[in-house]
Structures are given as C-alpha cells and as structure tokens.
C-alpha cells in the first residue's frame, strides 16, 4: 500500500519537473523566399528543429553580404549565404565560419533567351551582358571568359541589381545576364513565355561551391552543441526535400503563400537538388562537401582576387565540417 501511495505521488510530481527551454535561433536567408529555401521550412514543419531543442525563426534576407554581416554582428544565429561572400568577409576579418556547404555544384550561369543564339562562350562576343558589379558572379566572370579566350571588353556590360538584370533580358535591353541556373532562367521563361538558354560556369571548368551555412566564430566555439544540433536538423530537412520536393515547397507556401507559384517553385527546387552533391559526395549526407573540392573553390576565389592568397592558405580557419552528423 505504501508502495502504491509513493508511486502515485511520483506520478503526480513528474510533470512539475523543470524542462529545458528550446534555444531561440534565427536563420537569415540570402534573399527573398524562392525554391532553394524550401527545405528549411520542411524541416521546421516536420519538427526536426524542435526535436533538437531549437525554436527556429526563418527570415528573408536581402543578399548574401548583409546576411554574413548580420551573423558576424550577432543579430542572426545562422545565415544561408554564398561561399564567396562568406569567405570575402572572413578575409577582411569578419569572425565567421562555414559549418556546411549545401550547393556543391555552382549554379552560376549565363542566361539568355534562346532566340539570341548564345549556345557557347564564343557566342557572347559582341553581345551585351547584364550583371551586378562586385557580386560573386561578376568577380568570377573573367575566369570563365578566359576559357574561351575572351575578355570583358569583348562584351557590352550593363550594370544593375538582380531585378534590373532580369528586366534587361526580358525587355531585350541585354542579350544575356549573369544569374543562377535554377532561378532567374525560370523567371525569364515565365515572363516571356519563350525558351531560355543557360550556360553553366561549371560546364567550362569553373565550379565554385555556393550556398552554405555560416555561423559566428563565437557561436561555434561557445555553443558547439547548438551548432551541431542545428546542422543535424538541417541535414534531415534537406534529405527529406531531396526525396519530396513538392512537400518542401508546400511547407514554405503554408508559411508564405506569396513566395511564388507552386509549379514554378517545385521546378526550381528540382533544378537545385542536383547541385547538392558532386560525384565525390553522392554517397554522403547533405552539407558534407569534399575537402579537396572545397579547396579548389577557395583557390578559385583567390585566383579571381575575391580573397587573398594568404586566406586561401588557411582554409580551415574559415570552414569546418566537424558539426555535421556522420
């Protein structure tokens, strides 16, 4: 009888035991919502972050550079930004570290309406090209043109931001633009109802690893467990999105119905998923890049002048995969 009475007391008291509060975490994206971001919403919907003790707030960004700055300043816990922007900031002293590389194949490409007959790099000679001065694409441009013996002076450059570049091609003010092969090409096709041609940089031997997770060095050092838990949840999220792109898009649209047309977003994510792995990482979980391939990207950034040769020589100071699940 005493045993039963004691058991009843313990059962009643159990719910009163203190529980650990979830860590409030902000993930600041690289841009307004588009297909590439959908996996994070899928993971949040399926409870992967909650299971890891993370109360995740996903916020739209206004470009990779401001995202990296926010992470460095501590106003965002994690950022989703392109590798070039992260390493350029780190090269200048920003206390940030890459904790996973999602897009291991470069999405960078020349994009044009098919009617412009731009089928190869040589076809760009004498054409007009819309770009954003100083961004990652424009800094890599000379290396890609060099593969065909071309220089920027062989083209007419039209400067503008992302929207201006799109409009320039849509309105026939530019023959081509620099953009990403799973986003701007779809937007141009939707706006013009015409066939679009893409010439990926990677097809010409210039492959730059792209979208990555970035954290402040202080977070990585003082809250290593939090970073590991976040990367574990993010890895599960992306793995699920690979299997079911439509579910990922639907999860994003539930949160932000104005993110885009469902069919376009699904198509965009399907074009993004093949960029998650290279031949060297096909058997590995998302975010775990091949070190030698990442080193090649870092060397490419140094060759283009985006980062210093000194920084390229100490890659491990800026990139760490120790937080990724095995």
C-alpha positions, 0 to 999 in steps of 0.5 A: 500500500505504501508502495502504491501511495509513493508511486502515485505521488511520483506520478503526480510530481513528474510533470512539475519537473523543470524542462529545458527551454528550446534555444531561440535561433534565427536563420537569415536567408540570402534573399527573398523566399524562392525554391532553394529555401524550401527545405528549411521550412520542411524541416521546421514543419516536420519538427526536426528543429524542435526535436533538437531543442531549437525554436527556429525563426526563418527570415528573408534576407536581402543578399548574401553580404548583409546576411554574413554581416548580420551573423558576424554582428550577432543579430542572426544565429545562422545565415544561408549565404554564398561561399564567396561572400562568406569567405570575402568577409572572413578575409577582411576579418569578419569572425565567421565560419562555414559549418556546411556547404549545401550547393556543391555544384555552382549554379552560376550561369549565363542566361539568355533567351534562346532566340539570341543564339548564345549556345557557347562562350564564343557566342557572347562576343559582341553581345551585351551582358547584364550583371551586378558589379562586385557580386560573386558572379561578376568577380568570377566572370573573367575566369570563365571568359578566359576559357574561351579566350575572351575578355570583358571588353569583348562584351557590352556590360550593363550594370544593375541589381538582380531585378534590373538584370532580369528586366534587361533580358526580358525587355531585350535591353541585354542579350544575356545576364549573369544569374543562377541556373535554377532561378532567374532562367525560370523567371525569364521563361515565365515572363516571356513565355519563350525558351531560355538558354543557360550556360553553366560556369561549371560546364567550362571548368569553373565550379565554385561551391555556393550556398552554405551555412555560416555561423559566428566564430563565437557561436561555434566555439561557445555553443558547439552543441547548438551548432551541431544540433542545428546542422543535424536538423538541417541535414534531415530537412534537406534529405527529406526535400531531396526525396519530396520536393513538392512537400518542401515547397508546400511547407514554405507556401503554408508559411508564405503563400506569396513566395511564388507559384507552386509549379514554378517553385517545385521546378526550381527546387528540382533544378537545385537538388542536383547541385547538392552533391558532386560525384565525390559526395553522392554517397554522403549526407547533405552539407558534407562537401569534399575537402579537396573540392572545397579547396579548389573553390577557395583557390578559385576565389583567390585566383579571381582576387575575391580573397587573398592568397594568404586566406586561401592558405588557411582554409580551415580557419574559415570552414569546418565540417566537424558539426555535421552528423556522420 
